[in-house]
Amino acid sequence: MAKEPASLAAVVRKPQTSEPEQPKQRAPKQKTAPTKPAQEKDLGPDRRLSFACSARLYLDLQIHKAHTGMNHQDIIADALAEYLKKHAKERQG
């Protein structure tokens, strides 16, 4: 008895079609409408700027704080506001 060669179709067990098999392709991504930029939420007290300063300047701020009762961040905020007002006047006139 002679053995018959096994057919590949029986091993794979796929239905045979006359069309050649093509690789699956993804659908093109749809472009979304542009969204509005996110608005910043105000969830707490005003944020304070951080900065680096010398030890001597920090000590001077601490001494000023002891005399006035203002913390160093408020001292710097006031000084910055005065500086900006002064230079705004110079630019205008």
N, CA, C and O atoms as a CHARMM CRD file, in Angstrom:
* protein
*
  372
    1    1 MET  N      0.81400  -1.15300   0.00000 PROA 1      0.00000
    2    1 MET  CA     0.00000   0.00000   0.00000 PROA 1      0.00000
    3    1 MET  C      0.88000   1.24700   0.00000 PROA 1      0.00000
    4    1 MET  O      1.79300   1.38000   0.81400 PROA 1      0.00000
    5    2 ALA  N      0.60400   2.09900  -0.87200 PROA 2      0.00000
    6    2 ALA  CA     1.36900   3.33300  -0.99800 PROA 2      0.00000
    7    2 ALA  C      0.61400   4.46600  -0.29500 PROA 2      0.00000
    8    2 ALA  O     -0.59900   4.61900  -0.43400 PROA 2      0.00000
    9    3 LYS  N      1.36700   5.23300   0.44800 PROA 3      0.00000
   10    3 LYS  CA     0.74700   6.37200   1.12700 PROA 3      0.00000
   11    3 LYS  C      0.57000   7.52900   0.15100 PROA 3      0.00000
   12    3 LYS  O      1.41400   7.78600  -0.70700 PROA 3      0.00000
   13    4 GLU  N     -0.54600   8.20900   0.31400 PROA 4      0.00000
   14    4 GLU  CA    -0.77800   9.38200  -0.51600 PROA 4      0.00000
   15    4 GLU  C     -0.28000  10.61500   0.25700 PROA 4      0.00000
   16    4 GLU  O     -0.45100  10.69500   1.47400 PROA 4      0.00000
   17    5 PRO  N      0.32300  11.55100  -0.43500 PROA 5      0.00000
   18    5 PRO  CA     0.79300  12.74300   0.25700 PROA 5      0.00000
   19    5 PRO  C     -0.38900  13.55000   0.80800 PROA 5      0.00000
   20    5 PRO  O     -1.43500  13.65500   0.16800 PROA 5      0.00000
   21    6 ALA  N     -0.20800  14.10100   1.97500 PROA 6      0.00000
   22    6 ALA  CA    -1.26800  14.89100   2.59700 PROA 6      0.00000
   23    6 ALA  C     -1.37700  16.23400   1.89100 PROA 6      0.00000
   24    6 ALA  O     -0.37300  16.83900   1.51500 PROA 6      0.00000
   25    7 SER  N     -2.58100  16.67500   1.72200 PROA 7      0.00000
   26    7 SER  CA    -2.75600  17.96400   1.05200 PROA 7      0.00000
   27    7 SER  C     -2.61500  19.07300   2.09600 PROA 7      0.00000
   28    7 SER  O     -2.99600  18.91900   3.25700 PROA 7      0.00000
   29    8 LEU  N     -2.08400  20.13400   1.66400 PROA 8      0.00000
   30    8 LEU  CA    -1.88700  21.25900   2.56400 PROA 8      0.00000
   31    8 LEU  C     -3.21500  21.85300   3.01000 PROA 8      0.00000
   32    8 LEU  O     -3.31100  22.34300   4.13500 PROA 8      0.00000
   33    9 ALA  N     -4.21800  21.82700   2.18600 PROA 9      0.00000
   34    9 ALA  CA    -5.52000  22.38300   2.52400 PROA 9      0.00000
   35    9 ALA  C     -6.11600  21.65200   3.71800 PROA 9      0.00000
   36    9 ALA  O     -6.81600  22.26400   4.52400 PROA 9      0.00000
   37   10 ALA  N     -5.86200  20.40200   3.84300 PROA 10     0.00000
   38   10 ALA  CA    -6.39400  19.64200   4.96700 PROA 10     0.00000
   39   10 ALA  C     -5.67100  19.99800   6.25800 PROA 10     0.00000
   40   10 ALA  O     -6.27000  19.96800   7.33300 PROA 10     0.00000
   41   11 VAL  N     -4.39700  20.33200   6.16200 PROA 11     0.00000
   42   11 VAL  CA    -3.61500  20.67200   7.34400 PROA 11     0.00000
   43   11 VAL  C     -4.01300  22.06300   7.85300 PROA 11     0.00000
   44   11 VAL  O     -4.21700  22.25000   9.05200 PROA 11     0.00000
   45   12 VAL  N     -4.12200  23.00900   6.96700 PROA 12     0.00000
   46   12 VAL  CA    -4.42300  24.36700   7.34300 PROA 12     0.00000
   47   12 VAL  C     -5.89300  24.52500   7.69400 PROA 12     0.00000
   48   12 VAL  O     -6.24300  25.31700   8.56900 PROA 12     0.00000
   49   13 ARG  N     -6.71400  23.81400   7.05100 PROA 13     0.00000
   50   13 ARG  CA    -8.16700  23.82200   7.25500 PROA 13     0.00000
   51   13 ARG  C     -8.77700  25.20000   7.03300 PROA 13     0.00000
   52   13 ARG  O     -9.60600  25.65800   7.81900 PROA 13     0.00000
   53   14 LYS  N     -8.36100  25.84500   5.96900 PROA 14     0.00000
   54   14 LYS  CA    -8.95900  27.10500   5.57000 PROA 14     0.00000
   55   14 LYS  C     -9.85300  26.83100   4.36600 PROA 14     0.00000
   56   14 LYS  O     -9.55400  25.98200   3.52600 PROA 14     0.00000
   57   15 PRO  N    -10.94200  27.56300   4.30700 PROA 15     0.00000
   58   15 PRO  CA   -11.75300  27.40000   3.10200 PROA 15     0.00000
   59   15 PRO  C    -11.00200  27.99200   1.91500 PROA 15     0.00000
   60   15 PRO  O    -10.44400  29.08600   2.00600 PROA 15     0.00000
   61   16 GLN  N    -10.99100  27.28500   0.83600 PROA 16     0.00000
   62   16 GLN  CA   -10.27200  27.74300  -0.34300 PROA 16     0.00000
   63   16 GLN  C    -11.12600  28.74400  -1.10100 PROA 16     0.00000
   64   16 GLN  O    -12.31000  28.51900  -1.35200 PROA 16     0.00000
   65   17 THR  N    -10.49900  29.84600  -1.45500 PROA 17     0.00000
   66   17 THR  CA   -11.19000  30.86300  -2.23400 PROA 17     0.00000
   67   17 THR  C    -10.39300  31.11900  -3.49200 PROA 17     0.00000
   68   17 THR  O     -9.20300  30.81800  -3.57300 PROA 17     0.00000
   69   18 SER  N    -11.06900  31.67600  -4.46100 PROA 18     0.00000
   70   18 SER  CA   -10.38000  31.94300  -5.71700 PROA 18     0.00000
   71   18 SER  C     -9.63200  33.26900  -5.66800 PROA 18     0.00000
   72   18 SER  O     -8.75000  33.51500  -6.49100 PROA 18     0.00000
   73   19 GLU  N     -9.98400  34.14000  -4.69300 PROA 19     0.00000
   74   19 GLU  CA    -9.30900  35.43600  -4.58200 PROA 19     0.00000
   75   19 GLU  C     -8.01300  35.28900  -3.78800 PROA 19     0.00000
   76   19 GLU  O     -7.97000  34.55200  -2.80300 PROA 19     0.00000
   77   20 PRO  N     -6.96600  35.97900  -4.20700 PROA 20     0.00000
   78   20 PRO  CA    -5.73000  35.91800  -3.40800 PROA 20     0.00000
   79   20 PRO  C     -5.93800  36.65900  -2.08400 PROA 20     0.00000
   80   20 PRO  O     -6.64400  37.66500  -2.02800 PROA 20     0.00000
   81   21 GLU  N     -5.32600  36.15600  -1.04600 PROA 21     0.00000
   82   21 GLU  CA    -5.48900  36.75100   0.28200 PROA 21     0.00000
   83   21 GLU  C     -4.63100  38.00800   0.38800 PROA 21     0.00000
   84   21 GLU  O     -3.43900  37.97600   0.08400 PROA 21     0.00000
   85   22 GLN  N     -5.24400  39.12900   0.82600 PROA 22     0.00000
   86   22 GLN  CA    -4.52500  40.38600   0.97900 PROA 22     0.00000
   87   22 GLN  C     -4.38500  40.68700   2.46300 PROA 22     0.00000
   88   22 GLN  O     -5.25100  40.33200   3.26300 PROA 22     0.00000
   89   23 PRO  N     -3.28700  41.34300   2.82500 PROA 23     0.00000
   90   23 PRO  CA    -3.13200  41.68700   4.24500 PROA 23     0.00000
   91   23 PRO  C     -4.19700  42.70600   4.66400 PROA 23     0.00000
   92   23 PRO  O     -4.62400  43.54700   3.87300 PROA 23     0.00000
   93   24 LYS  N     -4.60900  42.60600   5.92700 PROA 24     0.00000
   94   24 LYS  CA    -5.61800  43.52600   6.43700 PROA 24     0.00000
   95   24 LYS  C     -4.98800  44.90200   6.62600 PROA 24     0.00000
   96   24 LYS  O     -3.83500  45.02000   7.04200 PROA 24     0.00000
   97   25 GLN  N     -5.75400  45.92700   6.31600 PROA 25     0.00000
   98   25 GLN  CA    -5.26700  47.28900   6.46100 PROA 25     0.00000
   99   25 GLN  C     -6.15200  48.02900   7.44800 PROA 25     0.00000
  100   25 GLN  O     -7.35600  47.78900   7.53700 PROA 25     0.00000
  101   26 ARG  N     -5.53000  48.92800   8.18200 PROA 26     0.00000
  102   26 ARG  CA    -6.28900  49.74700   9.11500 PROA 26     0.00000
  103   26 ARG  C     -7.01300  50.83800   8.34700 PROA 26     0.00000
  104   26 ARG  O     -6.55100  51.30500   7.30600 PROA 26     0.00000
  105   27 ALA  N     -8.14200  51.22700   8.87800 PROA 27     0.00000
  106   27 ALA  CA    -8.87500  52.34100   8.28400 PROA 27     0.00000
  107   27 ALA  C     -8.12500  53.63600   8.58700 PROA 27     0.00000
  108   27 ALA  O     -7.52600  53.75900   9.65500 PROA 27     0.00000
  109   28 PRO  N     -8.14500  54.58600   7.68500 PROA 28     0.00000
  110   28 PRO  CA    -7.44100  55.84600   7.97100 PROA 28     0.00000
  111   28 PRO  C     -8.08700  56.56000   9.14800 PROA 28     0.00000
  112   28 PRO  O     -9.30100  56.50800   9.34100 PROA 28     0.00000
  113   29 LYS  N     -7.24500  57.22700   9.92800 PROA 29     0.00000
  114   29 LYS  CA    -7.74800  57.94600  11.09400 PROA 29     0.00000
  115   29 LYS  C     -8.53500  59.15900  10.63000 PROA 29     0.00000
  116   29 LYS  O     -8.16200  59.84000   9.67500 PROA 29     0.00000
  117   30 GLN  N     -9.62400  59.41000  11.32700 PROA 30     0.00000
  118   30 GLN  CA   -10.43200  60.56700  10.99400 PROA 30     0.00000
  119   30 GLN  C     -9.86900  61.78100  11.71700 PROA 30     0.00000
  120   30 GLN  O     -9.47000  61.70200  12.87900 PROA 30     0.00000
  121   31 LYS  N     -9.84300  62.88200  11.02100 PROA 31     0.00000
  122   31 LYS  CA    -9.35400  64.10800  11.63600 PROA 31     0.00000
  123   31 LYS  C    -10.44700  64.68100  12.51700 PROA 31     0.00000
  124   31 LYS  O    -11.61000  64.76700  12.12200 PROA 31     0.00000
  125   32 THR  N    -10.05200  65.06700  13.71100 PROA 32     0.00000
  126   32 THR  CA   -11.02600  65.63900  14.63100 PROA 32     0.00000
  127   32 THR  C    -11.02000  67.14700  14.48100 PROA 32     0.00000
  128   32 THR  O    -10.03500  67.73600  14.03600 PROA 32     0.00000
  129   33 ALA  N    -12.10100  67.74700  14.84700 PROA 33     0.00000
  130   33 ALA  CA   -12.20000  69.20000  14.78100 PROA 33     0.00000
  131   33 ALA  C    -11.26800  69.81200  15.81800 PROA 33     0.00000
  132   33 ALA  O    -11.12400  69.26500  16.91100 PROA 33     0.00000
  133   34 PRO  N    -10.63300  70.93500  15.49700 PROA 34     0.00000
  134   34 PRO  CA    -9.74500  71.55400  16.49200 PROA 34     0.00000
  135   34 PRO  C    -10.53200  71.96800  17.73200 PROA 34     0.00000
  136   34 PRO  O    -11.64300  72.48900  17.64000 PROA 34     0.00000
  137   35 THR  N     -9.94200  71.72900  18.86200 PROA 35     0.00000
  138   35 THR  CA   -10.61000  72.05300  20.11600 PROA 35     0.00000
  139   35 THR  C    -10.09600  73.38000  20.64300 PROA 35     0.00000
  140   35 THR  O     -9.02000  73.84400  20.26600 PROA 35     0.00000
  141   36 LYS  N    -10.87000  73.96900  21.50600 PROA 36     0.00000
  142   36 LYS  CA   -10.45700  75.22100  22.13100 PROA 36     0.00000
  143   36 LYS  C     -9.35100  74.92700  23.13300 PROA 36     0.00000
  144   36 LYS  O     -9.35700  73.86800  23.76100 PROA 36     0.00000
  145   37 PRO  N     -8.39800  75.84900  23.29400 PROA 37     0.00000
  146   37 PRO  CA    -7.35200  75.61100  24.29200 PROA 37     0.00000
  147   37 PRO  C     -7.95800  75.52700  25.68700 PROA 37     0.00000
  148   37 PRO  O     -8.91700  76.22700  26.01200 PROA 37     0.00000
  149   38 ALA  N     -7.38900  74.67400  26.48000 PROA 38     0.00000
  150   38 ALA  CA    -7.89800  74.47700  27.83800 PROA 38     0.00000
  151   38 ALA  C     -7.72000  75.75000  28.65000 PROA 38     0.00000
  152   38 ALA  O     -6.67800  76.40300  28.58300 PROA 38     0.00000
  153   39 GLN  N     -8.73300  76.09000  29.40700 PROA 39     0.00000
  154   39 GLN  CA    -8.64300  77.26600  30.25400 PROA 39     0.00000
  155   39 GLN  C     -8.09700  76.86100  31.60200 PROA 39     0.00000
  156   39 GLN  O     -8.42500  75.80200  32.13700 PROA 39     0.00000
  157   40 GLU  N     -7.26000  77.72100  32.13600 PROA 40     0.00000
  158   40 GLU  CA    -6.64900  77.42800  33.42100 PROA 40     0.00000
  159   40 GLU  C     -7.67800  77.66200  34.52600 PROA 40     0.00000
  160   40 GLU  O     -8.34500  78.69700  34.55500 PROA 40     0.00000
  161   41 LYS  N     -7.79700  76.71400  35.41500 PROA 41     0.00000
  162   41 LYS  CA    -8.74700  76.83600  36.51200 PROA 41     0.00000
  163   41 LYS  C     -8.07100  77.48600  37.71100 PROA 41     0.00000
  164   41 LYS  O     -6.92400  77.17900  38.03600 PROA 41     0.00000
  165   42 ASP  N     -8.78300  78.37100  38.35000 PROA 42     0.00000
  166   42 ASP  CA    -8.26900  79.03000  39.53500 PROA 42     0.00000
  167   42 ASP  C     -8.80800  78.27800  40.74000 PROA 42     0.00000
  168   42 ASP  O     -9.96100  78.46800  41.12800 PROA 42     0.00000
  169   43 LEU  N     -7.98900  77.43400  41.32800 PROA 43     0.00000
  170   43 LEU  CA    -8.45200  76.55700  42.39700 PROA 43     0.00000
  171   43 LEU  C     -7.92000  76.90600  43.77200 PROA 43     0.00000
  172   43 LEU  O     -8.14100  76.15200  44.72000 PROA 43     0.00000
  173   44 GLY  N     -7.25200  77.98200  43.90600 PROA 44     0.00000
  174   44 GLY  CA    -6.71300  78.26900  45.22500 PROA 44     0.00000
  175   44 GLY  C     -6.16600  79.66700  45.31800 PROA 44     0.00000
  176   44 GLY  O     -6.45400  80.51800  44.47600 PROA 44     0.00000
  177   45 PRO  N     -5.37600  79.90500  46.34500 PROA 45     0.00000
  178   45 PRO  CA    -4.79900  81.23900  46.51000 PROA 45     0.00000
  179   45 PRO  C     -3.82500  81.54400  45.37900 PROA 45     0.00000
  180   45 PRO  O     -3.38900  80.64900  44.65500 PROA 45     0.00000
  181   46 ASP  N     -3.49300  82.82100  45.24200 PROA 46     0.00000
  182   46 ASP  CA    -2.56000  83.22800  44.19900 PROA 46     0.00000
  183   46 ASP  C     -1.25500  82.46200  44.33000 PROA 46     0.00000
  184   46 ASP  O     -0.75300  82.23300  45.43100 PROA 46     0.00000
  185   47 ARG  N     -0.72800  82.07800  43.20200 PROA 47     0.00000
  186   47 ARG  CA     0.56400  81.39200  43.21400 PROA 47     0.00000
  187   47 ARG  C      1.67000  82.42000  43.36900 PROA 47     0.00000
  188   47 ARG  O      1.55900  83.55400  42.90300 PROA 47     0.00000
  189   48 ARG  N      2.71700  82.01100  44.01900 PROA 48     0.00000
  190   48 ARG  CA     3.83600  82.91400  44.24300 PROA 48     0.00000
  191   48 ARG  C      5.02000  82.46400  43.40600 PROA 48     0.00000
  192   48 ARG  O      5.23100  81.27600  43.16600 PROA 48     0.00000
  193   49 LEU  N      5.77900  83.45000  42.97400 PROA 49     0.00000
  194   49 LEU  CA     6.97600  83.14100  42.21400 PROA 49     0.00000
  195   49 LEU  C      8.07200  82.65700  43.13900 PROA 49     0.00000
  196   49 LEU  O      8.20300  83.13600  44.26600 PROA 49     0.00000
  197   50 SER  N      8.84000  81.73000  42.67400 PROA 50     0.00000
  198   50 SER  CA    10.00500  81.30700  43.44300 PROA 50     0.00000
  199   50 SER  C     11.24500  81.88000  42.75600 PROA 50     0.00000
  200   50 SER  O     11.26000  82.06800  41.53900 PROA 50     0.00000
  201   51 PHE  N     12.24600  82.14600  43.51800 PROA 51     0.00000
  202   51 PHE  CA    13.46000  82.71200  42.95300 PROA 51     0.00000
  203   51 PHE  C     14.64500  82.29300  43.80700 PROA 51     0.00000
  204   51 PHE  O     14.49900  81.85400  44.94800 PROA 51     0.00000
  205   52 ALA  N     15.80500  82.44200  43.22400 PROA 52     0.00000
  206   52 ALA  CA    17.04200  82.13600  43.94300 PROA 52     0.00000
  207   52 ALA  C     17.71100  83.46000  44.31200 PROA 52     0.00000
  208   52 ALA  O     17.78000  84.37900  43.49700 PROA 52     0.00000
  209   53 CYS  N     18.18900  83.54400  45.52100 PROA 53     0.00000
  210   53 CYS  CA    18.87700  84.76400  45.94400 PROA 53     0.00000
  211   53 CYS  C     20.05900  84.38000  46.82900 PROA 53     0.00000
  212   53 CYS  O     20.20000  83.24600  47.28600 PROA 53     0.00000
  213   54 SER  N     20.87800  85.36600  47.03900 PROA 54     0.00000
  214   54 SER  CA    22.06000  85.11900  47.87100 PROA 54     0.00000
  215   54 SER  C     21.63500  85.00900  49.33800 PROA 54     0.00000
  216   54 SER  O     20.53800  85.41700  49.71800 PROA 54     0.00000
  217   55 ALA  N     22.51300  84.45900  50.13000 PROA 55     0.00000
  218   55 ALA  CA    22.22600  84.32000  51.56400 PROA 55     0.00000
  219   55 ALA  C     22.08400  85.68300  52.21300 PROA 55     0.00000
  220   55 ALA  O     21.24800  85.86500  53.09900 PROA 55     0.00000
  221   56 ARG  N     22.88900  86.64300  51.78300 PROA 56     0.00000
  222   56 ARG  CA    22.82000  87.99600  52.36000 PROA 56     0.00000
  223   56 ARG  C     21.47200  88.65800  52.05400 PROA 56     0.00000
  224   56 ARG  O     20.87300  89.27400  52.93500 PROA 56     0.00000
  225   57 LEU  N     20.99700  88.53500  50.82200 PROA 57     0.00000
  226   57 LEU  CA    19.71100  89.11600  50.45500 PROA 57     0.00000
  227   57 LEU  C     18.57800  88.45700  51.24200 PROA 57     0.00000
  228   57 LEU  O     17.65400  89.13400  51.69100 PROA 57     0.00000
  229   58 TYR  N     18.65200  87.16200  51.40300 PROA 58     0.00000
  230   58 TYR  CA    17.61600  86.46200  52.16200 PROA 58     0.00000
  231   58 TYR  C     17.63000  86.92000  53.62800 PROA 58     0.00000
  232   58 TYR  O     16.57600  87.10500  54.23400 PROA 58     0.00000
  233   59 LEU  N     18.80700  87.09500  54.17700 PROA 59     0.00000
  234   59 LEU  CA    18.92100  87.58000  55.55700 PROA 59     0.00000
  235   59 LEU  C     18.33200  88.99300  55.68500 PROA 59     0.00000
  236   59 LEU  O     17.63200  89.29400  56.65200 PROA 59     0.00000
  237   60 ASP  N     18.62300  89.85800  54.69700 PROA 60     0.00000
  238   60 ASP  CA    18.03800  91.20400  54.70000 PROA 60     0.00000
  239   60 ASP  C     16.51600  91.14700  54.62700 PROA 60     0.00000
  240   60 ASP  O     15.83100  91.92900  55.28700 PROA 60     0.00000
  241   61 LEU  N     15.99200  90.23400  53.83500 PROA 61     0.00000
  242   61 LEU  CA    14.53700  90.07900  53.75300 PROA 61     0.00000
  243   61 LEU  C     13.95300  89.60600  55.08200 PROA 61     0.00000
  244   61 LEU  O     12.88500  90.05800  55.49500 PROA 61     0.00000
  245   62 GLN  N     14.65500  88.70200  55.74300 PROA 62     0.00000
  246   62 GLN  CA    14.17900  88.21300  57.03900 PROA 62     0.00000
  247   62 GLN  C     14.20300  89.32400  58.09200 PROA 62     0.00000
  248   62 GLN  O     13.30300  89.40200  58.92800 PROA 62     0.00000
  249   63 ILE  N     15.22100  90.17600  58.05500 PROA 63     0.00000
  250   63 ILE  CA    15.29300  91.30400  58.98500 PROA 63     0.00000
  251   63 ILE  C     14.14300  92.27000  58.70700 PROA 63     0.00000
  252   63 ILE  O     13.49000  92.75000  59.63300 PROA 63     0.00000
  253   64 HSD  N     13.90100  92.55000  57.42500 PROA 64     0.00000
  254   64 HSD  CA    12.80400  93.43300  57.05200 PROA 64     0.00000
  255   64 HSD  C     11.45900  92.83800  57.47600 PROA 64     0.00000
  256   64 HSD  O     10.56000  93.55900  57.90700 PROA 64     0.00000
  257   65 LYS  N     11.33500  91.52700  57.35000 PROA 65     0.00000
  258   65 LYS  CA    10.12200  90.83600  57.78100 PROA 65     0.00000
  259   65 LYS  C      9.91300  91.01800  59.28600 PROA 65     0.00000
  260   65 LYS  O      8.78700  91.23000  59.73700 PROA 65     0.00000
  261   66 ALA  N     10.98900  90.93600  60.05500 PROA 66     0.00000
  262   66 ALA  CA    10.88000  91.10200  61.50800 PROA 66     0.00000
  263   66 ALA  C     10.42800  92.51300  61.87400 PROA 66     0.00000
  264   66 ALA  O      9.69700  92.69400  62.84700 PROA 66     0.00000
  265   67 HSD  N     10.85600  93.51300  61.10400 PROA 67     0.00000
  266   67 HSD  CA    10.48900  94.89600  61.39600 PROA 67     0.00000
  267   67 HSD  C      9.07900  95.24100  60.92800 PROA 67     0.00000
  268   67 HSD  O      8.37300  95.99300  61.59900 PROA 67     0.00000
  269   68 THR  N      8.66300  94.69600  59.78100 PROA 68     0.00000
  270   68 THR  CA     7.38000  95.09500  59.19000 PROA 68     0.00000
  271   68 THR  C      6.27000  94.08600  59.41200 PROA 68     0.00000
  272   68 THR  O      5.09300  94.44500  59.36700 PROA 68     0.00000
  273   69 GLY  N      6.61800  92.83700  59.64900 PROA 69     0.00000
  274   69 GLY  CA     5.60400  91.79400  59.79200 PROA 69     0.00000
  275   69 GLY  C      5.15100  91.20200  58.46300 PROA 69     0.00000
  276   69 GLY  O      4.29000  90.32200  58.44200 PROA 69     0.00000
  277   70 MET  N      5.72100  91.67300  57.35100 PROA 70     0.00000
  278   70 MET  CA     5.38000  91.13000  56.02600 PROA 70     0.00000
  279   70 MET  C      6.33900  89.99000  55.69700 PROA 70     0.00000
  280   70 MET  O      7.52500  90.05000  56.02400 PROA 70     0.00000
  281   71 ASN  N      5.81500  88.95300  55.04700 PROA 71     0.00000
  282   71 ASN  CA     6.73800  87.88600  54.65400 PROA 71     0.00000
  283   71 ASN  C      7.51900  88.30000  53.41100 PROA 71     0.00000
  284   71 ASN  O      7.15100  89.25500  52.72800 PROA 71     0.00000
  285   72 HSD  N      8.58200  87.58900  53.12600 PROA 72     0.00000
  286   72 HSD  CA     9.50100  88.01100  52.06600 PROA 72     0.00000
  287   72 HSD  C      8.84600  87.97600  50.68600 PROA 72     0.00000
  288   72 HSD  O      9.23900  88.73000  49.79600 PROA 72     0.00000
  289   73 GLN  N      7.85700  87.11200  50.50100 PROA 73     0.00000
  290   73 GLN  CA     7.20400  87.05500  49.19900 PROA 73     0.00000
  291   73 GLN  C      6.38800  88.32100  48.94200 PROA 73     0.00000
  292   73 GLN  O      6.37200  88.83700  47.82400 PROA 73     0.00000
  293   74 ASP  N      5.70800  88.82200  49.98100 PROA 74     0.00000
  294   74 ASP  CA     4.94900  90.06600  49.82900 PROA 74     0.00000
  295   74 ASP  C      5.86800  91.25900  49.64400 PROA 74     0.00000
  296   74 ASP  O      5.55000  92.17800  48.89000 PROA 74     0.00000
  297   75 ILE  N      7.00400  91.25200  50.32700 PROA 75     0.00000
  298   75 ILE  CA     7.97500  92.33600  50.17500 PROA 75     0.00000
  299   75 ILE  C      8.44600  92.41400  48.72700 PROA 75     0.00000
  300   75 ILE  O      8.50900  93.49300  48.13800 PROA 75     0.00000
  301   76 ILE  N      8.77200  91.26600  48.17100 PROA 76     0.00000
  302   76 ILE  CA     9.26800  91.22300  46.79500 PROA 76     0.00000
  303   76 ILE  C      8.15800  91.57200  45.81000 PROA 76     0.00000
  304   76 ILE  O      8.41300  92.25500  44.81800 PROA 76     0.00000
  305   77 ALA  N      6.93000  91.11800  46.06500 PROA 77     0.00000
  306   77 ALA  CA     5.81100  91.44800  45.18000 PROA 77     0.00000
  307   77 ALA  C      5.56600  92.95300  45.15700 PROA 77     0.00000
  308   77 ALA  O      5.32600  93.52300  44.09300 PROA 77     0.00000
  309   78 ASP  N      5.62300  93.59800  46.30900 PROA 78     0.00000
  310   78 ASP  CA     5.44300  95.05100  46.36900 PROA 78     0.00000
  311   78 ASP  C      6.57300  95.78400  45.64200 PROA 78     0.00000
  312   78 ASP  O      6.33400  96.74200  44.90700 PROA 78     0.00000
  313   79 ALA  N      7.79300  95.32300  45.85900 PROA 79     0.00000
  314   79 ALA  CA     8.94300  95.96000  45.20400 PROA 79     0.00000
  315   79 ALA  C      8.85000  95.79000  43.69100 PROA 79     0.00000
  316   79 ALA  O      9.18400  96.70800  42.94300 PROA 79     0.00000
  317   80 LEU  N      8.40500  94.63500  43.24100 PROA 80     0.00000
  318   80 LEU  CA     8.27100  94.39300  41.81200 PROA 80     0.00000
  319   80 LEU  C      7.17600  95.28100  41.21700 PROA 80     0.00000
  320   80 LEU  O      7.34800  95.82800  40.12700 PROA 80     0.00000
  321   81 ALA  N      6.06500  95.42700  41.91700 PROA 81     0.00000
  322   81 ALA  CA     4.98100  96.29300  41.43100 PROA 81     0.00000
  323   81 ALA  C      5.45800  97.73400  41.31200 PROA 81     0.00000
  324   81 ALA  O      5.15300  98.39800  40.32200 PROA 81     0.00000
  325   82 GLU  N      6.19700  98.23000  42.29400 PROA 82     0.00000
  326   82 GLU  CA     6.72700  99.59600  42.24000 PROA 82     0.00000
  327   82 GLU  C      7.70500  99.76100  41.07900 PROA 82     0.00000
  328   82 GLU  O      7.68600 100.77300  40.37800 PROA 82     0.00000
  329   83 TYR  N      8.55400  98.76100  40.88600 PROA 83     0.00000
  330   83 TYR  CA     9.53700  98.79700  39.80500 PROA 83     0.00000
  331   83 TYR  C      8.83400  98.86300  38.44700 PROA 83     0.00000
  332   83 TYR  O      9.21400  99.64900  37.58000 PROA 83     0.00000
  333   84 LEU  N      7.80500  98.02800  38.27400 PROA 84     0.00000
  334   84 LEU  CA     7.09900  98.00100  36.99500 PROA 84     0.00000
  335   84 LEU  C      6.35100  99.30900  36.74000 PROA 84     0.00000
  336   84 LEU  O      6.31700  99.78900  35.60700 PROA 84     0.00000
  337   85 LYS  N      5.75300  99.88700  37.77900 PROA 85     0.00000
  338   85 LYS  CA     5.06500 101.18000  37.62200 PROA 85     0.00000
  339   85 LYS  C      6.05900 102.27200  37.22000 PROA 85     0.00000
  340   85 LYS  O      5.77500 103.08400  36.34000 PROA 85     0.00000
  341   86 LYS  N      7.21200 102.28500  37.86400 PROA 86     0.00000
  342   86 LYS  CA     8.23000 103.29600  37.58500 PROA 86     0.00000
  343   86 LYS  C      8.67500 103.21700  36.13200 PROA 86     0.00000
  344   86 LYS  O      8.75400 104.23700  35.44700 PROA 86     0.00000
  345   87 HSD  N      8.96500 102.00900  35.66100 PROA 87     0.00000
  346   87 HSD  CA     9.46200 101.85600  34.29700 PROA 87     0.00000
  347   87 HSD  C      8.35400 102.00500  33.26900 PROA 87     0.00000
  348   87 HSD  O      8.63500 102.34200  32.11900 PROA 87     0.00000
  349   88 ALA  N      7.11700 101.76700  33.64100 PROA 88     0.00000
  350   88 ALA  CA     6.01100 102.00300  32.71700 PROA 88     0.00000
  351   88 ALA  C      5.84700 103.49800  32.47800 PROA 88     0.00000
  352   88 ALA  O      5.56300 103.92100  31.35800 PROA 88     0.00000
  353   89 LYS  N      6.02500 104.30500  33.53400 PROA 89     0.00000
  354   89 LYS  CA     5.94900 105.75900  33.38500 PROA 89     0.00000
  355   89 LYS  C      7.08400 106.27600  32.50300 PROA 89     0.00000
  356   89 LYS  O      6.88200 107.17900  31.69200 PROA 89     0.00000
  357   90 GLU  N      8.27400 105.70200  32.66400 PROA 90     0.00000
  358   90 GLU  CA     9.42500 106.12800  31.85900 PROA 90     0.00000
  359   90 GLU  C      9.20500 105.81800  30.38800 PROA 90     0.00000
  360   90 GLU  O      9.60400 106.60400  29.52900 PROA 90     0.00000
  361   91 ARG  N      8.58900 104.70400  30.08600 PROA 91     0.00000
  362   91 ARG  CA     8.35100 104.31800  28.70400 PROA 91     0.00000
  363   91 ARG  C      7.28700 105.20800  28.05600 PROA 91     0.00000
  364   91 ARG  O      7.37200 105.52400  26.86900 PROA 91     0.00000
  365   92 GLN  N      6.29300 105.60500  28.83900 PROA 92     0.00000
  366   92 GLN  CA     5.20100 106.41900  28.28100 PROA 92     0.00000
  367   92 GLN  C      5.62800 107.86700  28.06300 PROA 92     0.00000
  368   92 GLN  O      5.20700 108.49300  27.09000 PROA 92     0.00000
  369   93 GLY  N      6.43000 108.38900  28.92700 PROA 93     0.00000
  370   93 GLY  CA     6.73000 109.80700  28.81800 PROA 93     0.00000
  371   93 GLY  C      8.10200 110.14300  29.05200 PROA 93     0.00000
  372   93 GLY  O      8.47000 111.31600  28.98600 PROA 93     0.00000
